[in-house]
Amino acid sequence: MEHKLTVPRTARYYTLGTPSKHTRDVWVVCHGYGQLARYFLRHFAVLDDGATLVVAPEGLSRFYLDGFSGRVGATWMTKEDRLSEIEDQSAYLNLLLQEILLQVPTDVRVHVLGFSQGGATVCRWLATRQVPYHHLVLWAASFPEDISFESGKKGFAGIPVDVVYGTQDEFITPEKLEHQHQVMNRLGISPQVYTFDGGHTISPELLLKLK
């Protein structure tokens, strides 16, 4: 018989920039499968302008990328006990954002960016309708289909959504793009689509444009 016990966890995150009364924008950026937040954060150095705080949370589960030693990566969830993992990561991200918002002006703009697997993570989080955010960026990411129609309608209402991908990204196909468009259309989301000449990575130049 399966039993569950909720326990405290130590979650780590990394920041770029210093929160202050001059902060105008907060970016919460969630990495992809097998990445670590401290390395992922380096892609966002272009946003560090003295008025922007970038926050990179790390997935709660880590693993060796190759065998039983060596490089380590993190993941947001797997198919095993996925509903509990979704609840845990949403609680984690809510707590983190609350902590950050206490350190910046109340009129700060909150941008949420999910890269690859991190895209599905932030979508599920935002669909809870508990997140005060102003802008969503799905970068090389797919909108998850397990978000209910009703929660999706309310969770993303009136929020600008940008979809970004590299034209050489091996994980992006015309079929996947069309399917994602259909899913988002059912939720009433009309994203702005941006592309760049590159693969499964972050383009600093395009990131600046989105800012």
DAGI-V949271 format. One record per backbone hydrogen bond with DSSP energy under -0.5 kcal/mol. NH is the residue of the N-H (numbers start at 1). CO is the residue of the C=O. E is the energy in kcal/mol with one decimal. If there is no record, write none. Layout:
nh=NH co=CO e=E
nh=NH co=CO e=E
This chain:
nh=7 co=5 e=-0.5
nh=11 co=9 e=-0.7
nh=14 co=56 e=-1.9
nh=16 co=54 e=-2.3
nh=23 co=20 e=-1.5
nh=24 co=51 e=-3.2
nh=25 co=51 e=-1.9
nh=26 co=109 e=-3.0
nh=27 co=53 e=-2.9
nh=28 co=26 e=-0.5
nh=28 co=111 e=-2.9
nh=29 co=27 e=-0.6
nh=29 co=55 e=-2.8
nh=30 co=28 e=-0.5
nh=30 co=113 e=-2.8
nh=31 co=29 e=-0.5
nh=31 co=57 e=-0.6
nh=34 co=74 e=-2.2
nh=35 co=32 e=-1.6
nh=35 co=74 e=-0.7
nh=39 co=36 e=-0.7
nh=40 co=36 e=-2.3
nh=41 co=37 e=-2.4
nh=42 co=39 e=-0.9
nh=43 co=40 e=-1.5
nh=44 co=41 e=-2.1
nh=45 co=42 e=-1.4
nh=47 co=44 e=-2.0
nh=48 co=45 e=-1.5
nh=49 co=47 e=-1.6
nh=53 co=25 e=-2.6
nh=54 co=16 e=-2.7
nh=54 co=52 e=-0.5
nh=55 co=27 e=-3.5
nh=56 co=14 e=-3.5
nh=57 co=55 e=-0.6
nh=58 co=12 e=-1.6
nh=61 co=75 e=-1.4
nh=63 co=73 e=-2.4
nh=65 co=71 e=-2.7
nh=66 co=71 e=-0.5
nh=69 co=66 e=-0.8
nh=73 co=63 e=-2.7
nh=74 co=35 e=-1.5
nh=75 co=61 e=-2.8
nh=81 co=79 e=-0.5
nh=82 co=79 e=-0.9
nh=85 co=81 e=-1.7
nh=86 co=82 e=-2.5
nh=87 co=83 e=-2.0
nh=88 co=84 e=-2.5
nh=89 co=85 e=-2.6
nh=90 co=86 e=-1.9
nh=91 co=87 e=-2.2
nh=92 co=88 e=-2.3
nh=93 co=89 e=-2.5
nh=94 co=90 e=-2.4
nh=95 co=91 e=-2.2
nh=96 co=92 e=-2.3
nh=97 co=93 e=-2.5
nh=98 co=94 e=-2.3
nh=99 co=95 e=-2.0
nh=100 co=96 e=-2.2
nh=101 co=97 e=-2.7
nh=102 co=98 e=-1.0
nh=103 co=100 e=-1.9
nh=104 co=101 e=-0.8
nh=105 co=20 e=-0.6
nh=108 co=105 e=-1.4
nh=109 co=24 e=-2.5
nh=111 co=26 e=-3.4
nh=111 co=109 e=-0.6
nh=112 co=135 e=-2.8
nh=113 co=28 e=-3.0
nh=114 co=137 e=-2.5
nh=115 co=30 e=-2.5
nh=116 co=114 e=-0.5
nh=116 co=139 e=-2.4
nh=118 co=115 e=-2.4
nh=119 co=116 e=-1.8
nh=120 co=116 e=-0.8
nh=121 co=117 e=-1.6
nh=122 co=118 e=-2.3
nh=123 co=119 e=-2.0
nh=124 co=120 e=-2.2
nh=125 co=121 e=-1.9
nh=126 co=122 e=-3.0
nh=127 co=123 e=-1.9
nh=128 co=125 e=-1.4
nh=129 co=126 e=-1.8
nh=132 co=130 e=-0.5
nh=133 co=131 e=-1.3
nh=134 co=110 e=-3.1
nh=135 co=110 e=-1.1
nh=136 co=160 e=-2.3
nh=137 co=112 e=-2.8
nh=138 co=162 e=-3.1
nh=139 co=114 e=-2.6
nh=139 co=137 e=-0.7
nh=140 co=138 e=-0.6
nh=140 co=164 e=-3.7
nh=147 co=144 e=-0.8
nh=152 co=148 e=-2.5
nh=153 co=149 e=-2.0
nh=154 co=150 e=-1.8
nh=155 co=151 e=-3.0
nh=156 co=152 e=-1.6
nh=159 co=156 e=-1.7
nh=160 co=134 e=-0.7
nh=162 co=136 e=-2.8
nh=163 co=192 e=-2.8
nh=164 co=138 e=-2.7
nh=164 co=162 e=-0.5
nh=165 co=194 e=-1.6
nh=167 co=196 e=-2.9
nh=168 co=198 e=-2.9
nh=169 co=166 e=-1.7
nh=170 co=168 e=-0.5
nh=172 co=169 e=-1.3
nh=173 co=171 e=-0.6
nh=177 co=173 e=-2.4
nh=178 co=174 e=-2.2
nh=179 co=175 e=-2.2
nh=180 co=176 e=-2.5
nh=181 co=177 e=-2.2
nh=182 co=178 e=-1.9
nh=183 co=179 e=-2.2
nh=184 co=180 e=-2.7
nh=185 co=181 e=-2.2
nh=186 co=182 e=-1.8
nh=187 co=183 e=-0.9
nh=188 co=185 e=-1.4
nh=189 co=184 e=-2.8
nh=190 co=188 e=-0.5
nh=191 co=189 e=-0.6
nh=192 co=161 e=-2.6
nh=193 co=191 e=-0.5
nh=194 co=163 e=-3.0
nh=196 co=165 e=-1.2
nh=198 co=196 e=-1.3
nh=201 co=199 e=-1.9
nh=204 co=202 e=-0.7
nh=207 co=203 e=-2.3
nh=208 co=204 e=-2.1
nh=209 co=205 e=-1.4
nh=210 co=206 e=-2.1
nh=211 co=207 e=-1.7
